[in-house]
Amino acid sequence: MMIQRMMRTLFPATLLCAVMATGCQQGGDGPQARAAELAQASGIKITIQGAELGPEQVHELTKSIEGKASDVGAAMVRLKKDKDDPNAPASVEIELWGSGLPASAGIADQLKADFPALASAQISVSDLEPGSGPQPIAVEADEDASPEEAKQQIIEQLEAEGVDGQIDVNVEDVEGGRRIEVKVKKEEVAE
């Protein structure tokens, strides 16, 4: 079974943030404070089977669910393809951690209503225990760094921490600080 895993963290916060559910750089509430907060965040897991979905559709599904939450600190998406049956549709697992996540009870029906491709899919949703998400890594960048310099500093710190996979960092200056999105894409073959 081929597994494609994408981990992403979203930080719509002030000044600077980091990866895998880490934190924002701002005065006394730096990355360590955000990392500690997200390390204890609860989560939800959505599993979708029996639907032919491409990467763009999976991205749209994830964004739709994230949009219903007040603060998604980390997301992990796995596309699982059966290596013995390459014609079978991949199953999709989406895990989100943060605060204000949507109630798991109505997610499956809402996804089927919003995405016609899921009409006959099997969708299961479960709550994840607080602290069961990816362990955060707190990284920092210089406050006076340009977005490109901050991006490079974050990538270098993640590589030094042993983060494995294709790291993609987007740093955007916004009103009141910076918004940082970190994606780590990794492909694995599971037996």
N, C-alpha and C positions, 0 to 999 in steps of 0.2 A: 504494500500500500504506500503510495507516494503522499507525503504530507508537505504542504506548503504553508509555512507559518509566517505571519506578519504581525509584528507587535508595534503598537503605536501608542504614543502618549500625547495628550493634548493639554496645553497649558495656556488658557486664556487669562493670564495673570500679569502682574506687573514686573517689569524689568527683564528677568531671564529665568528660564526653566530648563528642565532636563528630561531624562529618558526613563523608560520603563517605570512609570509612575513615580517620578521624582519631583523635584521642587523648583520653586521660583527664587530668584536671587533678589532679595529686597530687604534691606536693613536687617533687623533681628530675625525676621521670618524667612531665612534663606532656604536653599534647597533641602537642607536636612529636615527642616520643619515640614515642608511639603512631602518629603519622602516618608516621614513618620506617619503623617496623616493618611497618605495613600496606602501605606503598608497595612493599615487596619481597615481599609475600605471594604465594604461588601460588594458583591458582584452578581451578575446574571450570566447564564450560559444558554445560548440558543443553538440547537442542532437542527439542521435542515437536510432531509434525505429525499431522494426521488425527484429532484428538480435539476434541469440542465441550466446551470448558471455560469456565466463567464466572470472574469475578474472585475469588470466594470459593474456588473449587476451586484456582485458581492459587496463591492465598495459602496454602492448606493444603499443596499440593505443596512450596512453598518452605519452609514451616515444618518439614515432615517431613525434608527434606534437611538444613536447618540443624541440626535436632536430633541428627543423626548426627555433627556436627563438634564439636570442642572449643572453637573460637574463630572464629566467622564475623565478620569485621570489616566486610565490605561485601557487599551483594547488589544485583544489578540484574536486573529482570524486564522483558522486552519482550513485548508482545502484538502480533503483526503480522497485520493483516487486509488481504486483497487488495481494493483499491478497485474493481477490475474485476469481481470476483465476490463480492458481499456475502453470498451464501449459503454460501460456503466457510468451513470452520472456521478460526479464527485459529491461527497457529503461535505457540508459546510458546518464548522463550529465557530461561533462568535462569542467571545467572552469579554465582558466590560466590567470595569471596577471604578467606583467613584461614589458620589453622594447624589441623592435625588434621582436614582435610576428609575425607569418606568416599572410599574408593577408587573411581575412575570405573568400573572393570570391572563391579561388581555393581549399579550404581544403576538402570539401565533395568529389569532384572528385578524389583528390589525395588519400584520405583514401580508397575509393572504388577500386582504382587501386592497392594500396599497400596491401589491406586486402580482399581477395576473399570472406570471410564470410560476408562482407558488401555489396555485389553486389546488393541485392534486398532491402537493408535497406533504411529507410527514414532518411536522415541526414540533419539537419539544423544547420547553423552557424550564430552567431550574434556577433557584437562587444559589449563589455561592457564598460560603461562609466568610465573614470578615477575616482578613489576613491570608486568604488563600490565593491571592493574586501574585503576579510576578514580584519578586523582591526588588525594591527600588535601588537605583544607583544615583546618588546625588552628585551632579557635576555643576561647575560654575564657569562663567566667562567674565572677562573684564567688563566692567560697567561701561567704559568708554570705547569698547570694541564696536566696529561696524557690524552689521548683520552678517556679512561674509566672514569676518574674523571670528565672530562669536560661533558661527556654524563650524568653522575649522577647529576651534578650541574644544567644542563639545565632542566632535568626532574623535579627536585625538584622545580625550579623556575616556571615552567609551571603549576605544580600542585598547587603551592601557588597562582598563578594567576587565578586559577579556571578552567583551561583547562580540559574539560570533554572528556573522551574517553581513548582508549588504545594508549599511547604515545610510539613511537619508535624513538630513536635518533641514528644516525650513524655518528661518528666523525672519520675523516680520515686525517692524516698528509700528505700534498702534498707539492710540491715545492712552496715556497713562503708563506706558511701558512697552514691553515686547511680548509677542505671542510666539511660542516655539512649538513646533510639531516634530517629533522624532519618530521615524519608522525604521524598523529592523526587519529585513526580509531574509528568511532562511528556508532552504529546501532540505528536507530530510527524507530518507527512505526508511520506512518502518517495516519490520518483518511481520 
